[in-house]
Amino acid sequence: MRYALGVEYDGRPFCGFQSQADGCGVQDALQRALASVAQSSVTVVAAGRTDTGVHATLQVVHFDTTAQRPLSAWVRGVNASLPPALSVLWARDVADDFHARFSASARHYTYLLLTRQERPGLNAGRVGWYHRPLDVDSMQRAAKRVLGEHDFSSFRASGCQAKSPVKNLSVARVHASGDLVRFEFSANAFLHHMIRNLVGAFVYIGAGKHDDAWIDSLLAARDRRVAPPTFAADGLYFTGADYDARFALPFTRRDDALAA
């Protein structure tokens, strides 16, 4: 049987989603808990692999097992063995051709950025931080310039393993509520560190270091060295993925879990 799960997690206790030799990944914790219910080893595949410190309001994974258990066991039973920062929200049996990664037609991320003089305390690790207010209108104009299909080499981590730097951004949006700025991105796929690098460039623009047209020159350069440093992981959330209705999954996107 193949099952799909929707999970949420706080990325701070983990070293990213992907399995690591010392077992510190979200994938490792999830596989250990699933194995305790299945009574056999289980391998999970995710819609998107998040970095160390990156959170998820709705990550979709799938796994195969010969163990026959009620769906409630893959939720409550697995949650009983998971660390507090990781939780299964739902479980469904799916067709053999469902693949959490390859069946996803789009992926969604949100970055939350606190803009005030004082560093975050209550939301430390849950929001990014910039020490003064930013020009949201100029950042939104810059966001419109990255919409559509582009070569995002200037926003790609050096260790990125994607076959092509060309991605299609269908959503790039910036808006604010008080001193909290929210960046929203949707695309068919993302490069490693692509969102954090885009946010870093937008912050330079919002701080008045460049105008919004600067984004065009960064895209044209196709060179990571010309763009600003990678922004902190703290405020980044994987908020879901889109799948064909024929898979009959429950909710696979969860934006309302984030304030602002």
RODO-2510 file (C-alpha; in nm, 4 decimals, decimal comma):
residues 260
     n   res          X          Y          Z
     1     m     0,0000     0,0000     0,0000
     2     r     0,1067     0,3593    -0,0622
     3     y     0,0049     0,6252     0,1874
     4     a     0,0254     1,0043     0,1820
     5     l     0,0610     1,2129     0,4960
     6     g     0,0259     1,5825     0,5651
     7     v     0,2703     1,6957     0,8353
     8     e     0,3691     2,0180     1,0084
     9     y     0,6929     2,0967     1,1875
    10     d     0,9014     2,3584     1,3591
    11     g     1,2348     2,3385     1,1795
    12     r     1,4515     2,4539     1,4716
    13     p     1,5189     2,1147     1,6380
    14     f     1,6058     1,9487     1,3048
    15     c     1,8938     1,9702     1,0569
    16     g     1,6553     2,0084     0,7634
    17     f     1,4087     1,7621     0,6172
    18     q     1,6482     1,5231     0,4452
    19     s     1,7802     1,2176     0,6301
    20     q     2,1286     1,2559     0,7808
    21     a     2,3831     1,0037     0,9093
    22     d     2,3240     1,1114     1,2696
    23     g     1,9454     1,0911     1,2324
    24     c     1,8780     1,4629     1,2908
    25     g     1,6484     1,5223     0,9897
    26     v     1,2706     1,5539     0,9881
    27     q     1,2718     1,2544     0,7549
    28     d     1,4626     1,0492     1,0128
    29     a     1,2199     1,1296     1,2941
    30     l     0,9211     1,0560     1,0736
    31     q     1,0640     0,7267     0,9461
    32     r     1,1421     0,6084     1,3003
    33     a     0,7867     0,6811     1,4148
    34     l     0,6312     0,5185     1,1074
    35     a     0,8500     0,2107     1,1536
    36     s     0,7272     0,1750     1,5112
    37     v     0,3683     0,1537     1,3816
    38     a     0,4453    -0,0551     1,0711
    39     q     0,6839    -0,2847     1,2606
    40     s     0,9188    -0,2619     0,9635
    41     s     1,1446    -0,0021     0,8041
    42     v     0,9743     0,2791     0,6107
    43     t     1,1140     0,5381     0,3693
    44     v     0,9304     0,8657     0,3138
    45     v     0,9485     1,1030     0,0158
    46     a     0,8577     1,4719     0,0561
    47     a     0,7045     1,7314    -0,1740
    48     g     0,9908     1,9675    -0,0909
    49     r     1,3095     1,9221     0,1118
    50     t     1,3496     2,2102     0,3564
    51     d     1,6788     2,3373     0,5027
    52     t     1,7900     2,3520     0,8638
    53     g     1,5651     2,5895     1,0579
    54     v     1,2953     2,6075     0,7883
    55     h     0,9428     2,5271     0,9034
    56     a     0,6394     2,3660     0,7382
    57     t     0,2719     2,4343     0,7941
    58     l     0,1846     2,1570     0,5479
    59     q     0,4459     1,9221     0,4073
    60     v     0,3183     1,6304     0,1972
    61     v     0,5015     1,2973     0,2069
    62     h     0,4344     0,9457     0,0858
    63     f     0,5580     0,6020     0,1870
    64     d     0,5036     0,2383     0,0941
    65     t     0,4380    -0,0426     0,3409
    66     t     0,2931    -0,3927     0,3536
    67     a     0,1594    -0,3221     0,7034
    68     q    -0,2194    -0,2984     0,7177
    69     r    -0,3249    -0,0376     0,9708
    70     p    -0,6280     0,1925     1,0040
    71     l    -0,5652     0,5469     0,8878
    72     s    -0,5926     0,6653     1,2470
    73     a    -0,2803     0,4642     1,3314
    74     w    -0,0784     0,6607     1,0749
    75     v    -0,1897     0,9813     1,2504
    76     r    -0,2379     0,9299     1,6248
    77     g    -0,0143     0,6242     1,6478
    78     v     0,2706     0,7928     1,4628
    79     n     0,2269     1,1198     1,6551
    80     a     0,2702     0,9290     1,9808
    81     s     0,6273     0,8478     1,8728
    82     l     0,7204     1,1832     1,7179
    83     p     0,9101     1,4653     1,8912
    84     p     0,6939     1,7627     1,9979
    85     a     0,8021     1,9836     1,7043
    86     l     0,6670     1,7410     1,4398
    87     s     0,3090     1,6263     1,3901
    88     v     0,1056     1,4298     1,1344
    89     l    -0,2147     1,6170     1,0406
    90     w    -0,3795     1,3617     0,8119
    91     a    -0,3249     1,0287     0,6342
    92     r    -0,4752     0,8847     0,3166
    93     d    -0,4187     0,5725     0,1114
    94     v    -0,3273     0,6750    -0,2438
    95     a    -0,2809     0,5189    -0,5865
    96     d     0,0559     0,3653    -0,6698
    97     d     0,1277     0,6425    -0,9218
    98     f     0,1047     0,9152    -0,6581
    99     h     0,4424     1,0685    -0,5756
   100     a     0,4731     1,3459    -0,3185
   101     r     0,7502     1,5149    -0,5171
   102     f     0,6883     1,4333    -0,8824
   103     s     0,3066     1,4570    -0,8723
   104     a     0,3173     1,8106    -0,7296
   105     s     0,2337     2,0755    -0,9902
   106     a     0,3281     2,3695    -0,7664
   107     r     0,4902     2,4439    -0,4320
   108     h     0,4250     2,7324    -0,1956
   109     y     0,6400     2,9180     0,0571
   110     t     0,5929     3,2124     0,2904
   111     y     0,8656     3,4186     0,4576
   112     l     0,7798     3,6258     0,7672
   113     l     1,0099     3,9185     0,8460
   114     l     0,9971     4,1340     1,1592
   115     t     1,1073     4,4944     1,0896
   116     r     1,1823     4,6777     1,4128
   117     q     1,4864     4,7906     1,6101
   118     e     1,4509     4,5190     1,8735
   119     r     1,5305     4,1594     1,7814
   120     p     1,2451     3,9079     1,8200
   121     g     1,2004     3,7415     2,1554
   122     l     0,8579     3,5807     2,1607
   123     n     0,8938     3,4725     1,7964
   124     a     1,2682     3,4058     1,7968
   125     g     1,3446     3,1436     1,5348
   126     r     0,9965     3,1778     1,3855
   127     v     1,0474     3,5067     1,1978
   128     g     1,3361     3,6696     1,0173
   129     w     1,4528     4,0087     1,1425
   130     y     1,5628     4,3413     0,9969
   131     h     1,6468     4,6252     1,2332
   132     r     1,4369     4,9014     1,0761
   133     p     1,1223     4,9550     0,8633
   134     l     1,1360     4,8755     0,4921
   135     d     0,9670     5,0281     0,1872
   136     v     0,7097     4,7589     0,1135
   137     d     0,5907     4,9210    -0,2108
   138     s     0,9375     4,9088    -0,3652
   139     m     0,9787     4,5453    -0,2611
   140     q     0,6422     4,4585    -0,4166
   141     r     0,7473     4,6267    -0,7413
   142     a     1,0650     4,4178    -0,7355
   143     a     0,8598     4,1037    -0,6709
   144     k     0,6551     4,1673    -0,9854
   145     r     0,9792     4,1715    -1,1862
   146     v     1,0624     3,8099    -1,0945
   147     l     0,7207     3,6729    -1,1937
   148     g     0,7188     3,4267    -1,4823
   149     e     0,9959     3,2104    -1,6195
   150     h     1,3539     3,3217    -1,5533
   151     d     1,7030     3,1870    -1,5095
   152     f     1,7498     3,2260    -1,1327
   153     s     2,1226     3,1427    -1,1253
   154     s     2,1945     3,4616    -0,9271
   155     f     1,9666     3,3297    -0,6510
   156     r     2,0912     2,9708    -0,6529
   157     a     2,3085     2,8150    -0,3799
   158     s     2,6469     2,6904    -0,4966
   159     g     2,5609     2,3350    -0,3924
   160     c     2,2214     2,3317    -0,5668
   161     q     2,1643     2,0014    -0,7489
   162     a     1,8750     2,1114    -0,9710
   163     k     1,9250     2,0194    -1,3369
   164     s     1,8189     2,3645    -1,4586
   165     p     1,8248     2,7135    -1,3005
   166     v     1,5152     2,8098    -1,5002
   167     k     1,1988     2,8203    -1,2867
   168     n     0,8537     2,9687    -1,3306
   169     l     0,7292     3,1881    -1,0467
   170     s     0,3502     3,2179    -1,0549
   171     v     0,3277     3,4155    -0,7286
   172     a     0,5738     3,6662    -0,5804
   173     r     0,3987     3,8968    -0,3376
   174     v     0,4999     4,1305    -0,0536
   175     h     0,2663     4,2910     0,1993
   176     a     0,2857     4,4122     0,5578
   177     s     0,0791     4,4113     0,8747
   178     g     0,2300     4,6444     1,1290
   179     d     0,5987     4,5630     1,1649
   180     l     0,5635     4,2147     1,0154
   181     v     0,6306     4,1821     0,6410
   182     r     0,5048     3,8745     0,4582
   183     f     0,6659     3,7440     0,1380
   184     e     0,4705     3,4789    -0,0569
   185     f     0,6074     3,2644    -0,3390
   186     s     0,4597     2,9917    -0,5599
   187     a     0,6353     2,8070    -0,8426
   188     n     0,6561     2,4761    -1,0219
   189     a     0,9829     2,4184    -0,8331
   190     f     1,2488     2,6141    -0,6459
   191     l     1,6274     2,6168    -0,6424
   192     h     1,8263     2,5618    -0,3235
   193     h     1,8184     2,8872    -0,1167
   194     m     1,6264     3,0601    -0,3981
   195     i     1,3613     3,2144    -0,1708
   196     r     1,6044     3,3242     0,1001
   197     n     1,8234     3,4830    -0,1668
   198     l     1,5274     3,6622    -0,3235
   199     v     1,4179     3,7905     0,0181
   200     g     1,7714     3,9153     0,0780
   201     a     1,7617     4,1117    -0,2482
   202     f     1,4160     4,2517    -0,1705
   203     v     1,5385     4,3697     0,1711
   204     y     1,8256     4,5585     0,0052
   205     i     1,5667     4,7295    -0,2139
   206     g     1,3297     4,7978     0,0751
   207     a     1,6182     4,9496     0,2709
   208     g     1,6893     5,1922    -0,0152
   209     k     2,0228     5,0412    -0,1183
   210     h     1,8918     4,9818    -0,4735
   211     d     1,5771     5,0535    -0,6715
   212     d     1,3412     4,7778    -0,7845
   213     a     1,4943     4,7660    -1,1360
   214     w     1,8120     4,6275    -0,9771
   215     i     1,6413     4,2874    -0,9756
   216     d     1,6552     4,2860    -1,3566
   217     s     2,0330     4,3244    -1,3517
   218     l     2,0687     4,0415    -1,0999
   219     l     1,8590     3,8093    -1,3155
   220     a     2,0542     3,9065    -1,6265
   221     a     2,3913     3,8469    -1,4566
   222     r     2,3134     3,4796    -1,3814
   223     d     2,5885     3,4949    -1,1210
   224     r     2,5346     3,4276    -0,7505
   225     r     2,8296     3,6511    -0,6597
   226     v     2,6465     3,9700    -0,7639
   227     a     2,3469     3,9159    -0,5335
   228     p     2,3223     3,9840    -0,1567
   229     p     2,3972     3,7219     0,1109
   230     t     2,1474     3,4455     0,1814
   231     f     1,8872     3,5615     0,4313
   232     a     1,8244     3,3755     0,7601
   233     a     1,6157     3,0564     0,7516
   234     d     1,4157     3,1550     1,0612
   235     g     1,1123     3,3070     0,8892
   236     l     1,0729     3,0599     0,6020
   237     y     0,7752     2,8232     0,5877
   238     f     0,6831     2,5533     0,3352
   239     t     0,3064     2,6036     0,3179
   240     g     0,1998     2,3275     0,0799
   241     a     0,1901     2,1783    -0,2683
   242     d    -0,0743     2,1323    -0,5382
   243     y    -0,1904     1,7935    -0,6687
   244     d    -0,4414     1,6707    -0,9225
   245     a    -0,7910     1,6264    -0,7781
   246     r    -0,7927     1,2607    -0,8828
   247     f    -0,5658     1,1800    -0,5878
   248     a    -0,8462     1,2890    -0,3521
   249     l    -0,6141     1,4275    -0,0872
   250     p    -0,7382     1,6420     0,2022
   251     f    -0,6008     1,9957     0,2274
   252     t    -0,2495     2,0181     0,0839
   253     r    -0,1929     2,3887     0,1426
   254     r    -0,2110     2,5737     0,4729
   255     d    -0,1483     2,9482     0,4671
   256     d    -0,3919     3,0366     0,7435
   257     a    -0,1641     2,8815     1,0064
   258     l     0,0577     3,1924     0,9805
   259     a    -0,0459     3,5247     1,1297
   260     a    -0,0281     3,8573     0,9414
***
